[in-house]
Amino acid sequence: MNLSSKIYIAGHRGLVGSALVRNLEAQGFANIICKTRDELDLLNPLAVADFFVAEKPDHVFLAAAKVGGILANNEHPAEFIFENLQIQNNIIHNAYLQKTKKLLFLGSSCIYPRDCPQPIKEEYLLTGPLEKTNEAYAVAKIAGIKMCQAYNKQYDTQFISVMPTNLYGQNDNFDLESSHVLPALLRKFHEAKIEGKKEVVMWGTGAPMREFLHVDDLADACIFLMNNYSDNEIVNIGTGEDLAIQDLALLIKKTTGFEGEIINDTSKPDGTPKKLLDVSRLHSLGWQHKINLEDGIAMTYAWFLENYTK
């Protein structure tokens, strides 16, 4: 990409898309195309086709998706598979038709088998059953990966796919019904502190191991790969480090200043027991994360305090 390249960011208001916009603008990219949901319905094939005909972007970051935590994935699987398939099918196909130079598709680490060897290498894709609680979302993302690879093979496109680990940061979703574990805990501990509660109830045993990447690091990695990677194989993006959810909770408790107890609701599901990405492929290309977890949580909490209202 050069500073005058026409760059379309699908999903620019979301956690990932907004981080991409911040990073690109900070670097001096001035021809960034962003459309709100009201301006462009990505579920509508004709609307997406018309947009690509009119704009003909040079580069596309496909960060638009329907996302959520265990509860949302469990209760709305039909929406998760339909909307994600529809969005990515429309964008990938029209990027091909309008000769987009390069597209980056954002997948998810949940594409890998539930009981994967750890750390998870890219070649472990489709080697075992998926985690049931987010199977519909994972299947849609796997289809997106295979679609990019198929178009590269048949049409000689440059569509690359990246698999981020668990993300967090400013513009995250803090809704307790649909958010992921880190923002959900951050809000729970904050509200418990404000309301003077003596305990916070946390789903599951706290034993599962998770890896967390600040979204600003993800955006940096995506732009790095857009400029430096063109192979057909997927690339994991993460830190290569994980911790128990219970330890994450203790870190968030400390950050928010909550002084009560943590109660584990073991009637609720834990999800995948361990999910750590092998990031040696990314490291070999010359990129590593910069924001450590404690600093990243502090940054996210500061943003939450300034921007979030119930």
Rosetta silent file (secondary structure, phi, psi, omega in degrees, C-alpha in Angstrom):
SEQUENCE: MNLSSKIYIAGHRGLVGSALVRNLEAQGFANIICKTRDELDLLNPLAVADFFVAEKPDHVFLAAAKVGGILANNEHPAEFIFENLQIQNNIIHNAYLQKTKKLLFLGSSCIYPRDCPQPIKEEYLLTGPLEKTNEAYAVAKIAGIKMCQAYNKQYDTQFISVMPTNLYGQNDNFDLESSHVLPALLRKFHEAKIEGKKEVVMWGTGAPMREFLHVDDLADACIFLMNNYSDNEIVNIGTGEDLAIQDLALLIKKTTGFEGEIINDTSKPDGTPKKLLDVSRLHSLGWQHKINLEDGIAMTYAWFLENYTK
SCORE:     score description
SCORE:     0.000 S_00000001
   1 L     0.000  143.182  168.984    0.000    0.000    0.000 S_00000001
   2 L  -116.939  171.102 -170.386    1.081    3.560   -0.577 S_00000001
   3 L   -64.184  -18.273  178.771   -0.374    6.665    1.073 S_00000001
   4 L   -98.587   -0.899  179.735   -2.684    7.353   -1.877 S_00000001
   5 L   -59.126  141.331  176.283   -4.049    3.783   -2.124 S_00000001
   6 L   -84.998  114.899 -172.033   -7.833    3.502   -1.918 S_00000001
   7 E  -118.486  120.867  176.740   -8.436    1.333    1.141 S_00000001
   8 E  -100.381  125.105  175.888  -11.863   -0.033    2.127 S_00000001
   9 E  -109.435  105.884  177.225  -12.309   -1.096    5.741 S_00000001
  10 E   -80.418  122.660 -177.315  -15.432   -3.216    6.140 S_00000001
  11 L    89.309   38.456 -171.860  -16.618   -2.943    9.727 S_00000001
  12 L   -69.952  -15.356 -179.807  -14.827    0.323   10.535 S_00000001
  13 L   -91.303   -9.853 -177.770  -16.918    0.999   13.657 S_00000001
  14 L   -80.407 -179.468 -178.895  -16.094   -2.306   15.310 S_00000001
  15 H   -56.502  -51.307 -176.574  -13.249   -3.224   17.614 S_00000001
  16 H   -76.503  -47.174 -176.933  -10.889   -4.295   14.808 S_00000001
  17 H   -59.935  -42.214 -179.724  -12.034   -1.928   12.073 S_00000001
  18 H   -66.557  -33.910  176.578  -11.729    1.178   14.232 S_00000001
  19 H   -67.708  -37.769  176.168   -8.200    0.156   15.243 S_00000001
  20 H   -62.679  -43.441  178.806   -7.275   -0.254   11.570 S_00000001
  21 H   -61.055  -47.053  179.889   -8.615    3.233   10.820 S_00000001
  22 H   -58.119  -45.342 -177.245   -6.628    4.752   13.718 S_00000001
  23 H   -65.741  -47.740 -178.053   -3.419    3.053   12.626 S_00000001
  24 H   -64.119  -43.160  179.465   -3.734    3.932    8.936 S_00000001
  25 H   -63.947  -37.876  178.760   -4.657    7.556    9.623 S_00000001
  26 H   -64.330  -28.446  179.078   -1.699    7.877   12.006 S_00000001
  27 H   -85.039   -8.125  177.222    0.573    6.681    9.185 S_00000001
  28 L   100.353    8.417  175.123   -0.826    9.292    6.785 S_00000001
  29 L   -70.213  126.561 -171.338   -3.164    7.192    4.632 S_00000001
  30 L  -116.365   -1.769 -175.739   -5.752    9.647    3.376 S_00000001
  31 L  -117.776   57.600 -177.273   -7.944    7.630    1.004 S_00000001
  32 E   -97.895  126.902 -179.941   -9.771    5.371    3.454 S_00000001
  33 E   -99.643  126.185  177.243  -13.327    4.329    2.578 S_00000001
  34 L  -133.163  135.740  177.969  -15.724    3.680    5.440 S_00000001
  35 L  -129.911  130.600  175.128  -19.468    3.034    5.208 S_00000001
  36 L   -72.403  169.512  178.625  -21.887    2.729    8.104 S_00000001
  37 L   -62.234  -34.662  177.932  -24.497   -0.042    8.154 S_00000001
  38 L   -68.959  -33.003 -179.208  -27.131    2.500    7.097 S_00000001
  39 L   -79.751  -30.951 -178.820  -24.988    3.577    4.142 S_00000001
  40 L  -149.153  112.195  177.941  -24.089    0.048    3.014 S_00000001
  41 L   -85.851  105.656 -175.718  -25.867   -3.135    4.071 S_00000001
  42 L   -70.242  -10.990  175.000  -23.195   -5.833    3.740 S_00000001
  43 L   -82.226  -11.729 -176.031  -25.889   -8.534    3.866 S_00000001
  44 L   -97.183  108.687 -176.821  -27.341   -7.167    0.599 S_00000001
  45 H   -58.148  -40.259 -177.849  -25.537   -8.643   -2.466 S_00000001
  46 H   -68.725  -40.479  179.325  -26.757   -5.930   -4.851 S_00000001
  47 H   -63.691  -42.532  179.335  -25.756   -3.095   -2.536 S_00000001
  48 H   -65.980  -41.579  178.354  -22.256   -4.550   -2.067 S_00000001
  49 H   -60.756  -45.254  179.588  -21.875   -5.114   -5.824 S_00000001
  50 H   -62.775  -39.468  179.090  -22.891   -1.515   -6.561 S_00000001
  51 H   -61.700  -46.474 -178.206  -20.457   -0.227   -3.932 S_00000001
  52 H   -67.797  -35.862  176.519  -17.507   -2.112   -5.416 S_00000001
  53 H   -63.034  -42.501 -177.219  -18.384   -1.001   -8.961 S_00000001
  54 H   -72.860  -41.539 -171.213  -18.518    2.634   -7.817 S_00000001
  55 H   -95.552  -34.477 -177.263  -15.461    2.664   -5.549 S_00000001
  56 L    43.767   64.003 -178.544  -13.109   -0.027   -6.927 S_00000001
  57 L   -65.051  146.488  176.079  -10.901   -0.140   -3.800 S_00000001
  58 L   -76.155  -40.178 -177.404   -7.239   -1.112   -4.207 S_00000001
  59 E  -132.777  143.380 -179.645   -7.071   -2.853   -0.832 S_00000001
  60 E  -128.942  128.827  169.242   -9.774   -4.340    1.405 S_00000001
  61 E  -105.284  112.768 -176.721   -9.639   -5.191    5.099 S_00000001
  62 E   -92.251   85.626 -178.365  -12.584   -7.489    5.790 S_00000001
  63 L  -106.475    1.475  179.097  -13.186   -6.808    9.480 S_00000001
  64 L   -79.398  132.486  179.304  -16.990   -6.802    9.360 S_00000001
  65 L  -167.785  158.312  168.248  -18.585   -9.749   11.147 S_00000001
  66 L   -90.386  118.547 -176.050  -21.254  -10.752   13.608 S_00000001
  67 L  -129.289  161.297  177.999  -19.307  -11.592   16.775 S_00000001
  68 L  -179.239  175.225  179.718  -20.065  -12.420   20.387 S_00000001
  69 L   -87.242 -165.281 -176.176  -19.151  -14.482   23.409 S_00000001
  70 H   -57.219  -46.594 -176.008  -20.252  -17.947   24.546 S_00000001
  71 H   -61.342  -49.957 -177.868  -23.804  -16.870   25.454 S_00000001
  72 H   -64.492  -43.196  179.357  -24.507  -15.081   22.159 S_00000001
  73 H   -62.903  -39.376 -177.709  -22.958  -17.860   20.040 S_00000001
  74 H   -68.222  -38.518 -172.456  -24.913  -20.523   21.930 S_00000001
  75 H   -91.769  -18.859 -175.998  -28.290  -18.817   21.654 S_00000001
  76 L  -130.760   49.395 -176.134  -28.109  -17.387   18.110 S_00000001
  77 H   -62.614  -34.314 -179.230  -26.176  -19.899   15.936 S_00000001
  78 H   -63.789  -43.537  178.507  -28.375  -19.370   12.869 S_00000001
  79 H   -64.204  -39.716 -177.755  -27.675  -15.630   12.856 S_00000001
  80 H   -65.807  -40.257 -178.371  -23.945  -16.206   13.357 S_00000001
  81 H   -77.966  -41.459 -177.537  -23.589  -18.589   10.422 S_00000001
  82 H   -66.142  -52.584 -174.163  -25.931  -16.772    8.018 S_00000001
  83 H   -64.939  -39.832 -179.655  -24.719  -13.215    8.570 S_00000001
  84 H   -69.664  -42.068  176.136  -21.034  -14.059    8.501 S_00000001
  85 H   -60.480  -44.430 -176.602  -21.315  -16.198    5.376 S_00000001
  86 H   -63.961  -46.334 -178.878  -23.363  -13.510    3.634 S_00000001
  87 H   -60.680  -51.213 -174.501  -21.001  -10.647    4.515 S_00000001
  88 H   -71.609  -36.114  176.563  -17.819  -12.429    3.472 S_00000001
  89 H   -59.685  -47.257 -178.679  -19.305  -13.977    0.324 S_00000001
  90 H   -61.546  -46.391 -175.120  -20.484  -10.568   -0.880 S_00000001
  91 H   -73.469  -46.916 -177.891  -17.209   -8.765   -0.189 S_00000001
  92 H   -61.844  -45.406 -177.714  -14.759  -11.447   -1.343 S_00000001
  93 H   -64.927  -42.256 -178.792  -16.613  -12.117   -4.600 S_00000001
  94 H   -74.628  -26.858  172.265  -16.971   -8.448   -5.492 S_00000001
  95 H   -63.059  -39.271  175.850  -13.336   -7.749   -4.613 S_00000001
  96 H   -65.014  -47.636 -176.185  -12.484  -10.368   -7.238 S_00000001
  97 H   -61.521  -36.967 -177.018  -14.918   -8.936   -9.808 S_00000001
  98 L   -97.365   14.318  171.620  -13.572   -5.392   -9.426 S_00000001
  99 L    59.857   42.930  172.158   -9.924   -6.512   -9.418 S_00000001
 100 L   -57.848  133.481 -177.004   -9.025   -5.472   -5.883 S_00000001
 101 L   -64.460  -40.864 -176.851   -5.224   -5.721   -5.601 S_00000001
 102 E  -157.174  140.831  177.411   -5.272   -7.361   -2.190 S_00000001
 103 E  -128.304  138.420  174.163   -7.801   -8.385    0.457 S_00000001
 104 E  -113.684  119.121  179.858   -7.169   -9.355    4.068 S_00000001
 105 E   -99.143  126.710  179.336   -9.808  -11.614    5.635 S_00000001
 106 E   -94.839  114.265  176.248  -10.031  -11.669    9.416 S_00000001
 107 L   -93.900 -139.872 -178.721  -10.883  -15.069   10.795 S_00000001
 108 L  -162.320  151.378  179.250  -10.738  -16.198   14.415 S_00000001
 109 H   -68.340  -12.154  178.928   -8.803  -18.651   16.542 S_00000001
 110 H   -74.656   -1.399  175.825  -12.074  -20.527   17.170 S_00000001
 111 H   -69.212  -19.771 -174.419  -11.690  -22.089   13.704 S_00000001
 112 L   -83.151  156.214  179.546   -9.340  -24.659   15.209 S_00000001
 113 L   -55.278  148.921 -177.394  -10.460  -27.986   16.736 S_00000001
 114 L   -57.683  -46.019 -175.795  -11.652  -27.860   20.338 S_00000001
 115 L  -104.921   54.104 -177.005   -9.004  -30.284   21.603 S_00000001
 116 L   -73.454  144.523  166.945   -6.113  -29.002   19.517 S_00000001
 117 L   -56.588  147.198 -176.669   -2.468  -29.717   20.394 S_00000001
 118 L  -115.694  143.353   -8.759   -0.998  -26.603   22.028 S_00000001
 119 L   -69.196  160.804 -170.688    0.230  -24.155   20.911 S_00000001
 120 E   -84.632  116.941  176.030   -2.025  -24.215   17.854 S_00000001
 121 L   -87.067  154.115 -179.004   -0.235  -24.278   14.515 S_00000001
 122 H   -57.199  -33.482 -176.595   -1.940  -23.080   11.328 S_00000001
 123 H   -74.471   -2.887  177.488   -1.833  -26.597    9.849 S_00000001
 124 H   -79.852   -5.433  178.232   -4.120  -27.924   12.620 S_00000001
 125 L   -56.403  133.569  176.683   -7.146  -26.437   10.816 S_00000001
 126 L    63.720   30.819  177.638   -9.812  -29.114   10.079 S_00000001
 127 L  -105.103    4.819  179.418   -8.008  -31.866   12.010 S_00000001
 128 L  -175.161  174.547 -178.762  -10.761  -32.421   14.606 S_00000001
 129 L   -64.606  149.859  179.904  -14.224  -31.414   15.925 S_00000001
 130 L   -84.815  163.377  170.948  -14.932  -27.782   16.725 S_00000001
 131 L   -66.012  125.037 -173.498  -16.002  -26.309   20.076 S_00000001
 132 H   -63.624  -32.710 -174.539  -19.805  -26.708   20.093 S_00000001
 133 H   -68.027  -19.750  176.303  -20.525  -23.361   21.744 S_00000001
 134 H  -133.372   30.675 -175.676  -19.240  -21.385   18.718 S_00000001
 135 H   -60.944  -42.909 -176.614  -19.420  -23.971   15.937 S_00000001
 136 H   -62.154  -44.274  178.474  -21.692  -21.924   13.639 S_00000001
 137 H   -64.248  -44.314 -178.536  -19.387  -18.901   13.754 S_00000001
 138 H   -62.361  -42.356  179.912  -16.295  -21.067   13.258 S_00000001
 139 H   -61.641  -40.896  178.172  -17.776  -22.853   10.234 S_00000001
 140 H   -62.631  -43.469 -179.453  -18.536  -19.500    8.609 S_00000001
 141 H   -67.495  -37.622  176.260  -14.985  -18.290    9.189 S_00000001
 142 H   -62.876  -40.137  177.007  -13.501  -21.531    7.832 S_00000001
 143 H   -60.590  -38.155  178.029  -15.634  -21.056    4.720 S_00000001
 144 H   -64.316  -41.790  176.668  -14.152  -17.560    4.333 S_00000001
 145 H   -59.753  -49.819 -177.085  -10.617  -18.925    4.525 S_00000001
 146 H   -66.172  -31.906  176.858  -11.375  -21.623    1.942 S_00000001
 147 H   -66.508  -45.458  177.431  -13.096  -19.088   -0.301 S_00000001
 148 H   -59.051  -45.231 -179.226  -10.025  -16.838   -0.290 S_00000001
 149 H   -65.395  -38.208  179.644   -7.766  -19.804   -1.064 S_00000001
 150 H   -66.906  -41.588  178.726  -10.075  -21.038   -3.837 S_00000001
 151 H   -67.256  -37.524  175.873  -10.190  -17.620   -5.510 S_00000001
 152 H   -60.521  -42.641 -177.802   -6.409  -17.347   -5.273 S_00000001
 153 H   -68.372  -46.215 -173.803   -6.060  -20.738   -6.945 S_00000001
 154 H   -84.124  -37.172 -171.591   -8.627  -20.224   -9.679 S_00000001
 155 H  -113.383    0.848  179.502   -8.424  -16.481  -10.334 S_00000001
 156 L    59.671   36.713  174.730   -4.877  -15.626   -9.173 S_00000001
 157 L   -78.448  170.246  172.763   -6.170  -13.121   -6.628 S_00000001
 158 L  -118.548   80.106  179.270   -4.186  -11.990   -3.582 S_00000001
 159 E  -112.604  112.566 -177.654   -6.609  -12.701   -0.749 S_00000001
 160 E  -107.256  153.440 -177.178   -4.845  -13.463    2.547 S_00000001
 161 E  -125.367  133.027  179.050   -6.401  -14.762    5.774 S_00000001
 162 E  -122.489  147.004 -177.646   -5.305  -14.059    9.332 S_00000001
 163 E  -117.675   97.138  178.812   -6.425  -15.727   12.554 S_00000001
 164 E   -76.279  152.018  171.022   -6.344  -13.397   15.570 S_00000001
 165 L   -79.787 -167.446  179.266   -6.438  -14.688   19.119 S_00000001
 166 E   -62.412  129.375 -174.344   -8.832  -13.191   21.717 S_00000001
 167 E  -109.310  157.532  174.700   -8.916   -9.419   21.265 S_00000001
 168 E  -157.954  167.196  177.834   -9.647   -6.487   23.541 S_00000001
 169 L   142.926 -169.820 -178.036   -9.211   -2.717   23.602 S_00000001
 170 L   -65.157  148.630 -174.634  -11.038    0.536   22.955 S_00000001
 171 L    71.469   16.456  175.792  -14.403    0.257   21.157 S_00000001
 172 L   -68.626  167.810  176.257  -14.864   -3.242   22.590 S_00000001
 173 L   -92.823  116.579 -177.898  -18.339   -4.614   23.293 S_00000001
 174 L  -105.418   13.220  178.066  -19.093   -4.314   27.016 S_00000001
 175 L   -73.180  126.244 -172.772  -22.662   -5.656   26.849 S_00000001
 176 L   -69.653  -17.567  179.685  -22.945   -8.489   29.375 S_00000001
 177 L   -83.080  -23.557 -172.066  -25.298  -10.490   27.134 S_00000001
 178 L  -133.931    2.075 -174.600  -23.008  -10.608   24.101 S_00000001
 179 L   -85.499  166.398  173.957  -19.475   -9.591   25.097 S_00000001
 180 L   -83.127  175.031 -167.693  -16.319  -11.661   25.404 S_00000001
 181 H   -63.565  -44.159 -174.052  -14.749  -12.532   28.735 S_00000001
 182 H   -65.952  -52.817  178.065  -12.281   -9.657   29.203 S_00000001
 183 H   -64.184  -33.398  178.545  -14.643   -6.704   28.557 S_00000001
 184 H   -63.391  -44.840  178.911  -17.438   -8.490   30.429 S_00000001
 185 H   -66.659  -38.875 -179.886  -15.258   -8.912   33.514 S_00000001
 186 H   -60.697  -44.889  178.634  -13.974   -5.351   33.264 S_00000001
 187 H   -66.728  -42.407 -179.181  -17.511   -3.985   33.308 S_00000001
 188 H   -59.541  -47.310 -179.278  -18.597   -6.378   36.092 S_00000001
 189 H   -66.445  -40.091  179.015  -15.729   -5.387   38.375 S_00000001
 190 H   -62.010  -49.500 -177.396  -16.179   -1.674   37.638 S_00000001
 191 H   -66.640  -36.564  177.234  -19.903   -1.714   38.372 S_00000001
 192 H   -62.709  -39.573  177.866  -19.404   -3.834   41.496 S_00000001
 193 H   -64.695  -47.908 -177.932  -16.884   -1.269   42.772 S_00000001
 194 H   -62.309  -38.793 -176.321  -19.185    1.677   42.009 S_00000001
 195 L   -88.072   -0.204  177.785  -22.191   -0.056   43.608 S_00000001
 196 L    69.477   27.852 -179.821  -20.225   -1.173   46.671 S_00000001
 197 L   -73.377  155.279 -177.778  -20.854   -4.877   46.098 S_00000001
 198 L   -96.670   -8.812 -179.500  -18.923   -7.457   48.092 S_00000001
 199 E  -152.297  156.497  172.389  -18.582  -10.039   45.300 S_00000001
 200 E  -123.959  129.416  179.155  -18.454  -10.542   41.540 S_00000001
 201 E   -92.119  129.329 -177.767  -19.827  -13.738   40.011 S_00000001
 202 E  -118.897  136.469  178.876  -17.736  -15.155   37.164 S_00000001
 203 E   -62.786  139.966  169.410  -18.803  -17.848   34.704 S_00000001
 204 L    77.598 -169.408 -174.197  -17.127  -21.257   34.961 S_00000001
 205 L   -85.705  -18.297 -174.710  -14.245  -22.554   37.019 S_00000001
 206 L    84.838   -1.381 -175.488  -11.663  -19.955   35.984 S_00000001
 207 L   -80.955  -30.231 -177.523   -9.356  -22.774   34.908 S_00000001
 208 L   -55.124  144.145  179.163   -9.410  -22.354   31.080 S_00000001
 209 E   -97.921  133.713 -179.777   -6.263  -20.820   29.611 S_00000001
 210 E  -136.256  152.413  177.708   -6.609  -17.912   27.204 S_00000001
 211 L  -110.142  139.278 -177.969   -4.362  -15.650   25.159 S_00000001
 212 E  -130.421  134.344 -179.684   -5.222  -11.950   24.743 S_00000001
 213 E  -123.659  128.735  176.613   -3.994   -9.459   22.139 S_00000001
 214 E   -66.387  138.436 -173.365   -4.609   -5.719   22.272 S_00000001
 215 H   -63.528  -26.564  176.730   -6.512   -4.631   19.169 S_00000001
 216 H   -68.149  -32.882  173.425   -3.953   -1.919   18.352 S_00000001
 217 H   -67.693  -40.577  177.820   -1.348   -4.672   18.055 S_00000001
 218 H   -59.695  -47.320 -179.849   -3.686   -6.629   15.792 S_00000001
 219 H   -58.433  -42.228  178.391   -4.182   -3.633   13.512 S_00000001
 220 H   -61.470  -41.784  179.295   -0.421   -3.162   13.304 S_00000001
 221 H   -66.258  -41.269 -179.452    0.033   -6.844   12.405 S_00000001
 222 H   -63.151  -42.814  179.398   -2.694   -6.735    9.731 S_00000001
 223 H   -67.953  -38.401  175.127   -1.157   -3.714    8.026 S_00000001
 224 H   -59.009  -45.223 -178.607    2.271   -5.334    8.246 S_00000001
 225 H   -71.014  -36.237  176.857    0.916   -8.482    6.552 S_00000001
 226 H   -58.925  -34.773 -178.448   -0.984   -6.519    3.919 S_00000001
 227 H   -87.986  -21.323 -168.344    2.366   -4.983    2.947 S_00000001
 228 H  -128.223    1.380 -174.815    4.618   -8.003    3.424 S_00000001
 229 L  -135.715  132.942 -179.029    2.710  -11.288    2.974 S_00000001
 230 L  -137.531    8.299 -177.674    1.094  -12.837   -0.101 S_00000001
 231 L   -74.581  166.841 -175.890    1.107  -16.606    0.462 S_00000001
 232 L   -83.708  -17.168 -176.288   -2.029  -18.751    0.410 S_00000001
 233 L   -80.084  148.628  178.914   -1.595  -20.171    3.919 S_00000001
 234 L   -70.035  159.188  179.591   -3.325  -18.623    6.919 S_00000001
 235 E  -129.257  124.149  173.585   -1.326  -16.693    9.538 S_00000001
 236 E   -72.451  142.036  173.225   -1.987  -16.725   13.285 S_00000001
 237 E  -125.524  117.646 -179.461   -1.823  -13.366   15.072 S_00000001
 238 L  -166.543 -165.922 -179.526   -1.275  -13.416   18.807 S_00000001
 239 L  -101.995  -20.713 -173.753    1.204  -12.974   21.622 S_00000001
 240 L    77.184   11.252 -179.017    2.249  -16.595   22.112 S_00000001
 241 L  -130.160  142.028  176.656    1.468  -16.162   25.849 S_00000001
 242 L  -136.021  172.867  176.779   -1.599  -17.216   27.856 S_00000001
 243 E  -153.492  161.194  177.986   -2.998  -17.190   31.387 S_00000001
 244 E   -70.005  146.994  178.052   -5.872  -18.752   33.349 S_00000001
 245 H   -57.645  -35.699  177.944   -9.191  -16.882   33.299 S_00000001
 246 H   -61.081  -39.330  178.105   -8.992  -16.763   37.097 S_00000001
 247 H   -70.927  -34.878  174.142   -5.672  -14.899   36.833 S_00000001
 248 H   -60.684  -44.756  179.923   -7.186  -12.576   34.228 S_00000001
 249 H   -60.421  -41.743  178.690   -9.981  -11.821   36.686 S_00000001
 250 H   -63.918  -37.633  178.755   -7.481  -11.025   39.430 S_00000001
 251 H   -66.823  -41.692  178.798   -5.616   -8.672   37.068 S_00000001
 252 H   -69.583  -38.135  175.185   -8.845   -6.875   36.121 S_00000001
 253 H   -56.520  -46.446  178.661   -9.875   -6.719   39.774 S_00000001
 254 H   -63.238  -43.836 -177.404   -6.591   -5.003   40.567 S_00000001
 255 H   -63.793  -41.733 -177.337   -6.893   -2.606   37.611 S_00000001
 256 H   -81.343  -18.252 -179.264  -10.436   -1.507   38.495 S_00000001
 257 L    83.137   17.209  176.675   -9.752   -1.286   42.221 S_00000001
 258 L   -71.933  135.920 -174.343  -12.549   -3.684   43.237 S_00000001
 259 L  -113.483    5.754 -179.173  -11.909   -5.011   46.746 S_00000001
 260 L   -86.636 -161.351 -177.955  -14.532   -7.759   47.097 S_00000001
 261 E   -98.538  158.906  172.986  -14.482  -11.492   46.372 S_00000001
 262 E  -105.487  123.978  178.399  -14.641  -13.440   43.120 S_00000001
 263 E  -109.479  127.057  178.982  -17.306  -16.181   43.069 S_00000001
 264 E   -91.749  121.634  176.059  -17.077  -18.896   40.399 S_00000001
 265 E   -91.257   92.987 -173.817  -20.425  -20.072   38.974 S_00000001
 266 L   -77.170   -1.086  173.511  -19.425  -23.603   37.989 S_00000001
 267 L   -77.857  -15.077 -179.727  -22.909  -24.317   36.560 S_00000001
 268 L   -92.557  150.874 -175.606  -21.917  -22.168   33.576 S_00000001
 269 L   -70.508  149.704  176.039  -19.751  -23.541   30.717 S_00000001
 270 L   -86.849  -28.803 -170.517  -16.008  -22.983   30.529 S_00000001
 271 L    80.724 -161.677 -178.343  -15.682  -23.326   26.754 S_00000001
 272 L   -57.458  131.716 -175.902  -12.439  -24.585   25.241 S_00000001
 273 L   -65.188  -34.024 -179.932   -9.987  -25.620   28.020 S_00000001
 274 E  -152.356  138.081 -179.420   -6.909  -24.055   26.366 S_00000001
 275 E  -148.681   89.180  179.913   -6.432  -21.948   23.260 S_00000001
 276 L  -119.761  126.043 -178.515   -2.914  -20.639   22.625 S_00000001
 277 E   -84.081  141.284  168.348   -1.769  -19.801   19.117 S_00000001
 278 L   -81.947  116.039 -176.311    1.603  -20.754   17.700 S_00000001
 279 L  -108.986   23.205 -177.915    2.824  -17.442   16.269 S_00000001
 280 H   -66.289  -32.404  177.495    6.180  -18.637   14.952 S_00000001
 281 H   -63.233  -45.154  179.286    5.099  -18.048   11.325 S_00000001
 282 H   -65.073  -42.875  178.644    4.270  -14.411   12.127 S_00000001
 283 H   -62.599  -37.181 -179.344    7.470  -13.958   14.125 S_00000001
 284 H   -66.909  -23.885  177.502    9.498  -15.397   11.244 S_00000001
 285 H   -80.778  -15.264  174.761    8.035  -12.708    8.983 S_00000001
 286 L   110.433   17.518  179.434    9.359  -10.039   11.356 S_00000001
 287 L  -121.722  139.433  173.116    6.400   -8.943   13.508 S_00000001
 288 L  -141.364  153.080 -179.076    5.849   -9.232   17.289 S_00000001
 289 L   -69.361  158.294 -176.514    3.308   -7.664   19.648 S_00000001
 290 L  -118.605  -26.112 -172.047    4.259   -4.585   21.690 S_00000001
 291 L   -98.067  116.546  178.103    1.500   -4.096   24.324 S_00000001
 292 L   -77.731  162.995 -170.278    1.666   -6.337   27.396 S_00000001
 293 H   -63.022  -44.013 -177.917   -1.578   -7.499   29.022 S_00000001
 294 H   -62.989  -44.045  177.380   -1.427   -5.414   32.205 S_00000001
 295 H   -65.145  -40.969 -178.912   -0.749   -2.206   30.262 S_00000001
 296 H   -63.586  -40.131  177.797   -3.399   -3.114   27.691 S_00000001
 297 H   -66.583  -40.422  177.663   -6.072   -3.670   30.349 S_00000001
 298 H   -61.870  -41.944  177.569   -5.181   -0.351   31.986 S_00000001
 299 H   -63.124  -41.768 -178.803   -5.511    1.400   28.593 S_00000001
 300 H   -67.720  -40.288  179.593   -8.850   -0.303   27.956 S_00000001
 301 H   -66.624  -38.803  177.030  -10.197    0.597   31.396 S_00000001
 302 H   -61.281  -42.497  177.836   -9.183    4.232   30.917 S_00000001
 303 H   -65.108  -43.385  178.811  -11.081    4.290   27.606 S_00000001
 304 H   -56.503  -46.161 -177.780  -14.081    2.562   29.243 S_00000001
 305 H   -63.208  -33.046 -178.482  -14.247    5.180   31.996 S_00000001
 306 H   -82.323  -27.689 -167.092  -14.269    8.008   29.435 S_00000001
 307 H  -118.058  -20.374 -170.460  -16.656    6.495   26.901 S_00000001
 308 L   -93.487  133.265  170.487  -18.966    3.881   28.385 S_00000001
 309 L  -129.829  144.135 -177.420  -22.479    4.557   29.668 S_00000001
 310 L   -67.285    0.000    0.000  -24.996    1.914   30.717 S_00000001
